[in-house]
Amino acid sequence: MADTDPGSLDRLHDIAVPPPVSWWPLAPGWYVVAGVALVLFGVGVWAAVDRWRRNRYRRDALRELDLIAHQAPVAVIEIAELLKRTALAAFPRERVASLTGAAWLGFLDATGGTDAFTSGDGRLLGDAIYQRARPGAAPDVPKLAAVVRHWITHHRC
């Protein structure tokens, strides 16, 4: 009689568990997510390579600045030439080529987000490079090189 009783514990069986859901094949939504992630990755790589290519002139200018900065008497003129070439590589020729003196220094400050050229160590580039060096008045090339390095690295086009 115990076998026919529906409440008998002898009639209990283990729960039948379905097999686990397979990871493969993926649901269609995962293919969409993977496709979007792949496109975003590709765009990120393209943007990084493009930025690296566009900033080649900066790397070249910094390398040349390192070579120039060790030549004290001639360095100011060469740094000024390097800075003008770098600006011509980054900005339209019409905007940069004709600038001299205070206008040139103002341009460097405006594009570099600083005031180091009009009221700091970069003032040396304004008129001093066109004047003959006075005996005993050596320009402070390391400070000028630091200002120029900051402009080359941080200017915005």
Accessible surface in RSA format (square Angstrom, percent):
REM  Atomic radii and reference values for relative SASA: ProtOr
REM  Chains: A
REM  Algorithm: Lee & Richards
REM  Probe-radius: 1.40
REM  Slices: 20
REM RES _ NUM      All-atoms   Total-Side   Main-Chain    Non-polar    All polar
REM                ABS   REL    ABS   REL    ABS   REL    ABS   REL    ABS   REL
RES MET A   1   199.35 103.2 150.76  99.8  48.59 115.7 127.58 108.5  71.77  95.1
RES ALA A   2    59.17  54.4  50.40  77.8   8.77  19.9  56.20  79.1   2.97   7.9
RES ASP A   3   109.06  76.4 100.81 100.3   8.25  19.5  31.15  73.3  77.91  77.7
RES THR A   4   103.74  73.8  86.73  87.9  17.01  40.5  75.48 101.4  28.26  42.7
RES ASP A   5    69.61  48.8  64.78  64.5   4.83  11.4  16.54  38.9  53.07  52.9
RES PRO A   6   121.25  88.4  96.48  87.9  24.77  90.0  98.23  81.1  23.01 143.0
RES GLY A   7    63.44  78.2   0.00   N/A  63.44  78.2  38.76 106.4  24.68  55.3
RES SER A   8    19.73  16.7   7.96  10.6  11.77  27.1  11.38  24.2   8.35  11.7
RES LEU A   9   142.57  79.4 127.36  91.1  15.21  38.2 127.42  89.5  15.15  40.8
RES ASP A  10   113.20  79.3  81.97  81.6  31.23  73.9  23.98  56.4  89.22  89.0
RES ARG A  11   124.84  52.4 111.03  56.6  13.80  32.9  26.14  35.7  98.70  59.8
RES LEU A  12   130.23  72.5 109.75  78.5  20.48  51.5 111.38  78.2  18.84  50.7
RES HIS A  13   162.38  88.7 131.15  91.2  31.24  79.9  97.19 100.2  65.19  75.9
RES ASP A  14   142.39  99.7 116.50 116.0  25.88  61.2  36.00  84.7 106.38 106.1
RES ILE A  15   154.55  87.9 132.49  98.7  22.06  53.2 138.14  99.5  16.41  44.5
RES ALA A  16    98.52  90.6  68.40 105.5  30.12  68.5  77.58 109.3  20.94  55.5
RES VAL A  17   123.19  81.1  93.69  84.8  29.50  71.1  95.10  82.6  28.09  76.2
RES PRO A  18   103.92  75.7  90.54  82.5  13.38  48.6  97.78  80.7   6.14  38.1
RES PRO A  19   114.51  83.5  97.57  88.9  16.94  61.6 104.32  86.1  10.19  63.3
RES PRO A  20   128.39  93.6 102.37  93.3  26.02  94.6 114.09  94.2  14.30  88.8
RES VAL A  21   142.39  93.7 118.00 106.8  24.38  58.8 123.70 107.5  18.69  50.7
RES SER A  22    78.24  66.1  53.03  70.8  25.21  58.1  47.70 101.6  30.54  42.8
RES TRP A  23   208.15  83.5 199.41  96.5   8.74  20.5 175.05  93.3  33.10  53.7
RES TRP A  24   168.06  67.4 159.27  77.1   8.79  20.6 134.22  71.6  33.84  54.9
RES PRO A  25   107.45  78.3  93.09  84.9  14.37  52.2  93.09  76.9  14.37  89.3
RES LEU A  26    55.57  30.9  44.24  31.6  11.33  28.5  46.35  32.6   9.21  24.8
RES ALA A  27    56.26  51.7  45.41  70.1  10.84  24.7  51.98  73.2   4.28  11.3
RES PRO A  28   108.16  78.8 105.09  95.8   3.07  11.2 107.73  88.9   0.43   2.7
RES GLY A  29    42.86  52.9   0.00   N/A  42.86  52.9  37.43 102.7   5.43  12.2
RES TRP A  30   141.01  56.6 138.90  67.2   2.11   4.9 113.87  60.7  27.14  44.0
RES TYR A  31   110.42  51.6 100.75  57.3   9.68  25.2  88.34  66.4  22.08  27.2
RES VAL A  32   101.19  66.6  93.81  84.9   7.38  17.8 100.48  87.3   0.71   1.9
RES VAL A  33    83.68  55.1  80.43  72.8   3.25   7.8  82.89  72.0   0.79   2.1
RES ALA A  34    57.52  52.9  47.00  72.5  10.52  23.9  53.76  75.7   3.75   9.9
RES GLY A  35    32.71  40.3   0.00   N/A  32.71  40.3  31.97  87.7   0.74   1.7
RES VAL A  36    83.51  54.9  80.29  72.7   3.22   7.8  82.47  71.7   1.04   2.8
RES ALA A  37    56.13  51.6  47.16  72.8   8.97  20.4  51.45  72.5   4.68  12.4
RES LEU A  38   128.10  71.3 122.12  87.4   5.98  15.0 125.30  88.0   2.79   7.5
RES VAL A  39    97.28  64.0  90.25  81.7   7.03  17.0  96.42  83.8   0.86   2.3
RES LEU A  40   117.02  65.2 109.16  78.1   7.85  19.7 109.62  77.0   7.40  19.9
RES PHE A  41   138.88  69.5 130.31  80.7   8.57  22.3 137.47  83.3   1.41   4.0
RES GLY A  42    36.78  45.4   0.00   N/A  36.78  45.4  31.71  87.0   5.07  11.4
RES VAL A  43    85.95  56.6  83.71  75.8   2.24   5.4  85.38  74.2   0.57   1.6
RES GLY A  44    39.81  49.1   0.00   N/A  39.81  49.1  34.02  93.4   5.78  13.0
RES VAL A  45    72.03  47.4  68.29  61.8   3.74   9.0  71.05  61.7   0.98   2.7
RES TRP A  46   169.10  67.9 164.81  79.8   4.28  10.1 141.53  75.5  27.57  44.7
RES ALA A  47    33.08  30.4  30.60  47.2   2.48   5.6  32.29  45.5   0.80   2.1
RES ALA A  48    50.79  46.7  45.24  69.8   5.54  12.6  45.87  64.6   4.92  13.0
RES VAL A  49    62.33  41.0  60.76  55.0   1.56   3.8  62.27  54.1   0.06   0.2
RES ASP A  50    44.28  31.0  42.64  42.4   1.65   3.9   3.46   8.1  40.83  40.7
RES ARG A  51   129.87  54.5 129.87  66.2   0.00   0.0  41.98  57.4  87.89  53.3
RES TRP A  52   156.24  62.7 151.08  73.1   5.16  12.1 138.28  73.7  17.96  29.1
RES ARG A  53   163.28  68.6 148.92  75.9  14.36  34.2  44.40  60.7 118.88  72.1
RES ARG A  54   146.48  61.5 131.83  67.2  14.65  34.9  67.90  92.8  78.58  47.6
RES ASN A  55    42.91  29.6  42.91  41.5   0.00   0.0   8.28  19.9  34.62  33.5
RES ARG A  56   150.17  63.1 150.13  76.5   0.04   0.1  38.20  52.2 111.97  67.9
RES TYR A  57    43.59  20.4  34.25  19.5   9.34  24.3  38.44  28.9   5.15   6.3
RES ARG A  58    28.96  12.2  28.96  14.8   0.00   0.0  15.54  21.2  13.42   8.1
RES ARG A  59    71.75  30.1  67.18  34.2   4.57  10.9  54.11  74.0  17.64  10.7
RES ASP A  60    56.12  39.3  51.39  51.1   4.73  11.2  27.73  65.3  28.39  28.3
RES ALA A  61     4.14   3.8   1.65   2.5   2.49   5.7   3.94   5.5   0.20   0.5
RES LEU A  62    37.92  21.1  37.87  27.1   0.05   0.1  37.92  26.6   0.00   0.0
RES ARG A  63   140.15  58.8 135.78  69.2   4.36  10.4  68.72  93.9  71.42  43.3
RES GLU A  64    61.74  35.4  59.65  45.1   2.09   5.0  21.21  41.0  40.53  33.1
RES LEU A  65     0.00   0.0   0.00   0.0   0.00   0.0   0.00   0.0   0.00   0.0
RES ASP A  66    66.45  46.5  62.65  62.4   3.80   9.0  25.89  60.9  40.57  40.5
RES LEU A  67   125.15  69.7 118.34  84.7   6.82  17.1 119.53  83.9   5.62  15.1
RES ILE A  68    11.52   6.6  11.52   8.6   0.00   0.0  11.52   8.3   0.00   0.0
RES ALA A  69    24.59  22.6  13.43  20.7  11.15  25.4  13.43  18.9  11.15  29.5
RES HIS A  70   158.72  86.7 125.71  87.4  33.01  84.4  88.73  91.4  69.99  81.4
RES GLN A  71    83.31  46.6  76.97  56.3   6.34  15.1  33.99  72.3  49.32  37.4
RES ALA A  72    57.24  52.6  54.18  83.6   3.06   7.0  54.90  77.3   2.34   6.2
RES PRO A  73   114.77  83.6  88.50  80.7  26.27  95.5  96.94  80.0  17.83 110.8
RES VAL A  74    75.65  49.8  73.84  66.9   1.81   4.4  75.65  65.7   0.00   0.0
RES ALA A  75     0.00   0.0   0.00   0.0   0.00   0.0   0.00   0.0   0.00   0.0
RES VAL A  76     8.78   5.8   8.78   7.9   0.00   0.0   8.78   7.6   0.00   0.0
RES ILE A  77    83.09  47.3  83.03  61.9   0.06   0.1  83.03  59.8   0.06   0.2
RES GLU A  78    52.34  30.0  50.93  38.5   1.41   3.3  16.94  32.8  35.39  28.9
RES ILE A  79     0.00   0.0   0.00   0.0   0.00   0.0   0.00   0.0   0.00   0.0
RES ALA A  80    12.91  11.9   9.79  15.1   3.12   7.1  10.17  14.3   2.73   7.2
RES GLU A  81    93.75  53.8  88.15  66.7   5.60  13.3  37.53  72.6  56.21  45.9
RES LEU A  82     4.11   2.3   4.11   2.9   0.00   0.0   4.11   2.9   0.00   0.0
RES LEU A  83     0.00   0.0   0.00   0.0   0.00   0.0   0.00   0.0   0.00   0.0
RES LYS A  84    49.49  24.1  49.49  30.4   0.00   0.0  48.16  43.3   1.33   1.4
RES ARG A  85   118.01  49.5 111.42  56.8   6.60  15.7  67.90  92.8  50.11  30.4
RES THR A  86     6.07   4.3   1.93   2.0   4.13   9.9   4.16   5.6   1.91   2.9
RES ALA A  87     0.00   0.0   0.00   0.0   0.00   0.0   0.00   0.0   0.00   0.0
RES LEU A  88    47.72  26.6  31.54  22.6  16.18  40.7  31.78  22.3  15.94  42.9
RES ALA A  89    66.10  60.8  26.26  40.5  39.84  90.6  37.35  52.6  28.76  76.2
RES ALA A  90    20.85  19.2   0.00   0.0  20.85  47.4   3.71   5.2  17.14  45.4
RES PHE A  91     9.34   4.7   2.36   1.5   6.98  18.2   4.83   2.9   4.51  12.9
RES PRO A  92    79.00  57.6  66.04  60.2  12.97  47.1  78.30  64.6   0.70   4.4
RES ARG A  93   151.51  63.6 145.65  74.2   5.86  14.0  57.07  78.0  94.44  57.2
RES GLU A  94   152.30  87.4 122.21  92.5  30.09  71.6  76.59 148.1  75.72  61.8
RES ARG A  95   119.90  50.3 106.57  54.3  13.34  31.8  45.24  61.8  74.66  45.3
RES VAL A  96     0.00   0.0   0.00   0.0   0.00   0.0   0.00   0.0   0.00   0.0
RES ALA A  97    47.26  43.5  27.95  43.1  19.31  43.9  29.08  40.9  18.18  48.2
RES SER A  98    94.92  80.2  66.05  88.2  28.87  66.5  56.04 119.3  38.88  54.5
RES LEU A  99    36.23  20.2  34.44  24.6   1.79   4.5  35.46  24.9   0.77   2.1
RES THR A 100    92.92  66.1  83.34  84.5   9.58  22.8  55.40  74.4  37.53  56.7
RES GLY A 101    20.60  25.4   0.00   N/A  20.60  25.4  16.43  45.1   4.18   9.4
RES ALA A 102    85.71  78.8  69.61 107.4  16.11  36.6  71.37 100.5  14.35  38.0
RES ALA A 103    59.57  54.8  40.84  63.0  18.73  42.6  52.74  74.3   6.82  18.1
RES TRP A 104    16.49   6.6  16.49   8.0   0.00   0.0   9.67   5.2   6.82  11.1
RES LEU A 105    13.96   7.8  13.96  10.0   0.00   0.0  13.96   9.8   0.00   0.0
RES GLY A 106    28.02  34.6   0.00   N/A  28.02  34.6  24.05  66.0   3.97   8.9
RES PHE A 107    18.58   9.3  11.07   6.9   7.50  19.5  16.63  10.1   1.95   5.6
RES LEU A 108     0.00   0.0   0.00   0.0   0.00   0.0   0.00   0.0   0.00   0.0
RES ASP A 109    14.27  10.0  11.73  11.7   2.54   6.0  11.75  27.7   2.52   2.5
RES ALA A 110    81.87  75.3  45.12  69.6  36.75  83.6  58.02  81.7  23.85  63.2
RES THR A 111    12.08   8.6   3.99   4.0   8.09  19.3   8.28  11.1   3.80   5.7
RES GLY A 112     7.04   8.7   0.00   N/A   7.04   8.7   1.28   3.5   5.76  12.9
RES GLY A 113    72.28  89.1   0.00   N/A  72.28  89.1  39.77 109.1  32.51  72.8
RES THR A 114    39.04  27.8  19.30  19.6  19.74  47.0  15.97  21.5  23.06  34.9
RES ASP A 115    93.05  65.2  91.29  90.9   1.76   4.2  28.23  66.4  64.81  64.6
RES ALA A 116    20.77  19.1  19.51  30.1   1.25   2.8  20.77  29.2   0.00   0.0
RES PHE A 117     0.28   0.1   0.28   0.2   0.00   0.0   0.28   0.2   0.00   0.0
RES THR A 118    65.46  46.6  46.24  46.9  19.21  45.8  36.65  49.2  28.80  43.5
RES SER A 119    72.52  61.3  47.07  62.8  25.45  58.6  42.39  90.3  30.13  42.2
RES GLY A 120    21.59  26.6   0.00   N/A  21.59  26.6  20.87  57.3   0.72   1.6
RES ASP A 121    69.16  48.4  56.06  55.8  13.10  31.0   9.03  21.2  60.13  60.0
RES GLY A 122     0.00   0.0   0.00   N/A   0.00   0.0   0.00   0.0   0.00   0.0
RES ARG A 123   143.05  60.1 134.37  68.5   8.68  20.7  36.30  49.6 106.75  64.7
RES LEU A 124    41.30  23.0  34.30  24.5   7.00  17.6  39.19  27.5   2.11   5.7
RES LEU A 125     4.10   2.3   0.00   0.0   4.10  10.3   0.00   0.0   4.10  11.0
RES GLY A 126     5.63   6.9   0.00   N/A   5.63   6.9   4.58  12.6   1.05   2.3
RES ASP A 127    91.88  64.4  88.87  88.4   3.01   7.1  22.37  52.7  69.50  69.3
RES ALA A 128    40.55  37.3  26.61  41.1  13.93  31.7  27.82  39.2  12.73  33.7
RES ILE A 129    28.11  16.0  12.77   9.5  15.34  37.0  16.83  12.1  11.28  30.6
RES TYR A 130   163.44  76.3 127.52  72.6  35.92  93.5 102.23  76.8  61.20  75.4
RES GLN A 131   113.23  63.3  95.41  69.7  17.82  42.4  37.96  80.8  75.27  57.1
RES ARG A 132   225.28  94.6 202.87 103.4  22.41  53.4  82.86 113.2 142.42  86.3
RES ALA A 133    88.26  81.2  53.67  82.8  34.59  78.7  62.67  88.3  25.59  67.8
RES ARG A 134   167.80  70.5 159.63  81.4   8.17  19.5  65.52  89.6 102.28  62.0
RES PRO A 135   138.39 100.9 105.65  96.3  32.73 119.0 118.17  97.6  20.22 125.7
RES GLY A 136    90.49 111.6   0.00   N/A  90.49 111.6  44.62 122.4  45.87 102.7
RES ALA A 137    42.59  39.2  22.96  35.4  19.63  44.7  32.96  46.4   9.63  25.5
RES ALA A 138    91.64  84.3  60.25  93.0  31.39  71.4  65.00  91.5  26.64  70.6
RES PRO A 139    44.17  32.2  24.49  22.3  19.68  71.5  34.07  28.1  10.10  62.8
RES ASP A 140    69.34  48.6  57.99  57.7  11.35  26.8  37.10  87.3  32.24  32.2
RES VAL A 141     4.32   2.8   4.22   3.8   0.10   0.2   4.22   3.7   0.10   0.3
RES PRO A 142    96.49  70.3  85.60  78.0  10.89  39.6  90.53  74.7   5.96  37.0
RES LYS A 143   111.72  54.5 108.21  66.4   3.51   8.3  57.96  52.2  53.76  57.3
RES LEU A 144     0.59   0.3   0.44   0.3   0.15   0.4   0.44   0.3   0.15   0.4
RES ALA A 145     8.08   7.4   8.01  12.4   0.07   0.2   8.08  11.4   0.00   0.0
RES ALA A 146    58.80  54.1  48.75  75.2  10.05  22.9  52.61  74.1   6.20  16.4
RES VAL A 147    20.04  13.2  15.59  14.1   4.45  10.7  19.18  16.7   0.86   2.3
RES VAL A 148     0.00   0.0   0.00   0.0   0.00   0.0   0.00   0.0   0.00   0.0
RES ARG A 149    87.62  36.8  87.62  44.7   0.00   0.0  44.60  61.0  43.02  26.1
RES HIS A 150    80.79  44.2  77.06  53.6   3.74   9.6  54.77  56.4  26.03  30.3
RES TRP A 151     0.44   0.2   0.31   0.1   0.13   0.3   0.34   0.2   0.10   0.2
RES ILE A 152     0.00   0.0   0.00   0.0   0.00   0.0   0.00   0.0   0.00   0.0
RES THR A 153    61.31  43.6  49.85  50.5  11.46  27.3  46.63  62.6  14.67  22.2
RES HIS A 154    87.15  47.6  81.04  56.3   6.11  15.6  53.67  55.3  33.48  39.0
RES HIS A 155     0.00   0.0   0.00   0.0   0.00   0.0   0.00   0.0   0.00   0.0
RES ARG A 156   165.92  69.7 159.35  81.2   6.58  15.7  74.23 101.4  91.69  55.6
RES CYS A 157   103.77  78.5  43.82  48.9  59.95 140.9  47.40 120.1  56.37  60.8
END  Absolute sums over single chains surface
CHAIN  1 A    11578.7       9561.0       2017.7       7705.2       3873.4
END  Absolute sums over all chains
TOTAL         11578.7       9561.0       2017.7       7705.2       3873.4
